[in-house]
């Protein structure tokens, strides 16, 4: 019983190893979707399915576009400094 508790605690103490290759960056998509869903669920006054999904899709797209734009700008800055 105690070893199970230590195993669970160890999962929270040691970080998960996620690479920096393009395939690993796809983990940002579920994170962006979760952020969009939770944010819109707390901000929309009356939730109807169609309106809610539209708002979530717009926010999700905005988050992804901002992440991609930031990555391009940072890549450009690194390329200029090399």
Backbone bond lengths (Angstrom), bond angles and torsions (degrees), N, CA, C in turn:
res aa  C-N    CA-C-N  psi(-1)  N-CA   C-N-CA  omega(-1)  CA-C   N-CA-C  phi
1 X - - - 1.443 - - 1.527 111.04 -
2 X 1.320 116.33 -45.98 1.452 120.23 -178.31 1.527 111.08 -68.87
3 X 1.336 117.41 -34.00 1.462 119.29 179.10 1.524 110.96 -66.90
4 X 1.336 117.26 -32.60 1.462 120.32 176.74 1.527 110.85 -66.41
5 X 1.324 116.35 -38.69 1.459 120.41 178.07 1.523 109.86 -64.51
6 X 1.327 117.54 -42.99 1.455 120.86 179.08 1.527 110.99 -65.34
7 X 1.318 117.13 -37.25 1.466 120.65 178.23 1.524 110.72 -64.21
8 X 1.316 116.90 -42.81 1.470 120.59 178.79 1.525 110.20 -66.14
9 X 1.313 117.07 -41.67 1.466 120.13 178.69 1.524 111.09 -65.48
10 X 1.315 117.78 -36.24 1.461 121.15 179.81 1.523 111.07 -65.06
11 X 1.313 117.72 -31.77 1.462 120.27 178.02 1.521 111.56 -66.33
12 X 1.313 117.85 -29.83 1.454 120.81 178.62 1.525 112.26 -85.05
13 X 1.320 117.00 -26.38 1.456 120.68 -177.59 1.521 111.47 -80.85
14 X 1.321 117.39 -43.72 1.465 120.17 -179.59 1.526 109.12 -92.32
15 X 1.325 117.98 130.04 1.463 120.56 -176.40 1.528 111.84 -71.72
16 X 1.302 114.96 152.93 1.460 121.01 176.53 1.524 108.54 -75.21
17 X 1.306 116.85 135.18 1.456 121.38 -178.90 1.527 109.17 -84.56
18 X 1.322 115.72 111.86 1.457 121.70 176.61 1.518 106.77 -120.72
19 X 1.311 116.22 126.44 1.455 120.86 -177.60 1.523 112.04 -71.42
20 X 1.310 115.22 -179.67 1.463 120.60 179.45 1.528 111.24 -115.62
21 X 1.311 116.74 21.97 1.460 119.43 176.48 1.536 109.34 -82.05
22 X 1.324 117.82 165.51 1.474 119.61 -177.13 1.527 113.51 -58.66
23 X 1.317 118.04 -35.05 1.471 120.58 179.96 1.523 111.06 -65.90
24 X 1.315 117.36 -37.53 1.460 120.85 179.79 1.521 111.18 -71.48
25 X 1.318 117.24 -27.55 1.462 120.28 179.52 1.531 111.95 -70.09
26 X 1.327 117.04 -14.46 1.465 120.17 176.54 1.521 111.94 -66.22
27 X 1.346 117.54 -15.32 1.464 120.53 176.15 1.526 111.49 -66.94
28 X 1.333 117.34 -13.59 1.460 120.29 176.39 1.529 111.77 -70.60
29 X 1.332 117.17 -25.97 1.465 119.87 -177.21 1.530 113.12 -65.99
30 X 1.337 119.90 -48.55 1.464 117.81 176.40 1.529 113.00 -64.11
31 X 1.325 116.64 -32.64 1.458 120.35 177.22 1.528 110.44 -65.65
32 X 1.319 117.08 -44.42 1.468 120.84 178.14 1.526 110.77 -64.82
33 X 1.329 117.17 -38.27 1.468 120.38 178.21 1.528 110.45 -65.10
34 X 1.310 117.49 -42.84 1.466 120.50 179.62 1.524 111.05 -64.37
35 X 1.322 116.60 -41.21 1.468 120.12 178.44 1.525 109.74 -62.76
36 X 1.324 117.39 -44.67 1.463 121.02 -178.63 1.526 111.47 -64.02
37 X 1.319 117.11 -42.43 1.467 120.92 -178.37 1.531 110.72 -65.60
38 X 1.324 116.11 -48.18 1.467 119.34 -177.77 1.529 110.81 -66.77
39 X 1.318 117.29 -41.30 1.462 119.85 -179.27 1.520 110.59 -63.64
40 X 1.319 117.19 -47.32 1.463 119.33 -178.72 1.529 111.58 -69.84
41 X 1.316 117.79 -30.73 1.468 119.73 177.85 1.524 111.28 -65.89
42 X 1.328 116.56 -29.10 1.456 118.74 179.47 1.523 112.82 -90.29
43 X 1.334 118.74 -19.37 1.458 121.19 -174.80 1.526 114.15 -101.55
44 X 1.326 118.84 -27.14 1.466 120.82 -178.12 1.524 108.70 -75.68
45 X 1.335 116.35 129.60 1.466 119.58 -176.37 1.524 112.25 -72.40
46 X 1.328 116.74 -46.37 1.463 120.91 179.11 1.522 107.82 -123.75
47 X 1.310 115.89 117.78 1.459 119.96 -174.91 1.525 109.77 -92.65
48 X 1.314 114.85 113.35 1.461 121.44 167.59 1.520 106.31 -114.76
49 X 1.299 117.16 149.16 1.467 121.22 -171.71 1.519 112.05 -57.86
50 X 1.301 117.02 -50.81 1.459 120.29 -175.58 1.543 111.16 -63.99
51 X 1.313 117.19 -48.15 1.465 121.21 -179.26 1.528 110.76 -64.78
52 X 1.309 117.08 -42.95 1.464 121.35 -179.24 1.523 111.02 -62.58
53 X 1.339 117.56 -46.81 1.460 120.54 -179.71 1.528 111.40 -64.41
54 X 1.329 117.00 -36.48 1.458 120.36 177.70 1.525 110.65 -64.77
55 X 1.319 116.50 -45.76 1.464 120.77 179.83 1.532 111.35 -64.47
56 X 1.322 116.50 -40.61 1.468 120.36 178.63 1.521 110.06 -64.84
57 X 1.324 117.75 -42.21 1.466 121.28 -179.87 1.527 111.03 -63.59
58 X 1.320 116.91 -41.19 1.468 120.17 179.05 1.528 110.52 -64.79
59 X 1.315 117.28 -45.52 1.462 120.23 179.52 1.527 111.22 -66.18
60 X 1.324 117.54 -40.75 1.465 121.77 177.74 1.526 110.10 -60.30
61 X 1.322 116.43 -45.75 1.463 120.17 178.49 1.514 111.73 -62.65
62 X 1.318 116.87 -40.44 1.463 120.76 178.74 1.522 111.31 -62.79
63 X 1.319 116.14 -43.09 1.468 120.03 179.55 1.524 110.37 -63.21
64 X 1.329 117.03 -45.85 1.462 120.62 -178.21 1.528 110.75 -65.21
65 X 1.331 117.58 -42.32 1.468 120.64 179.18 1.524 110.33 -62.86
66 X 1.318 117.98 -42.20 1.468 120.74 178.23 1.522 111.67 -64.60
67 X 1.316 117.91 -39.19 1.465 120.85 178.33 1.522 110.18 -64.98
68 X 1.328 117.20 -44.61 1.467 120.93 180.00 1.526 110.37 -65.44
69 X 1.324 117.63 -43.49 1.467 120.41 178.55 1.525 110.88 -62.02
70 X 1.318 116.95 -41.64 1.475 120.40 177.92 1.523 110.89 -63.23
71 X 1.314 116.81 -40.92 1.468 120.57 179.20 1.520 111.01 -64.21
72 X 1.330 117.11 -40.09 1.467 120.21 179.23 1.519 110.83 -66.48
73 X 1.318 117.29 -43.61 1.473 120.59 178.63 1.524 110.37 -62.77
74 X 1.320 117.84 -45.41 1.465 120.55 -179.97 1.528 111.42 -65.18
75 X 1.325 116.81 -39.00 1.467 120.20 176.86 1.523 110.19 -62.80
76 X 1.341 116.25 -40.94 1.462 119.58 178.05 1.517 112.19 -64.13
77 X 1.327 116.74 -40.36 1.466 119.50 178.18 1.527 111.85 -64.54
78 X 1.309 116.42 -40.40 1.467 119.85 178.57 1.519 110.20 -67.11
79 X 1.326 117.09 -39.91 1.464 121.07 -179.59 1.517 110.78 -64.45
80 X 1.356 117.76 -38.29 1.459 120.73 179.92 1.521 112.12 -69.00
81 X 1.320 117.36 -30.34 1.467 120.60 -178.66 1.512 113.51 -82.16
82 X 1.316 118.19 -10.59 1.485 120.04 -179.10 1.456 112.53 -81.69
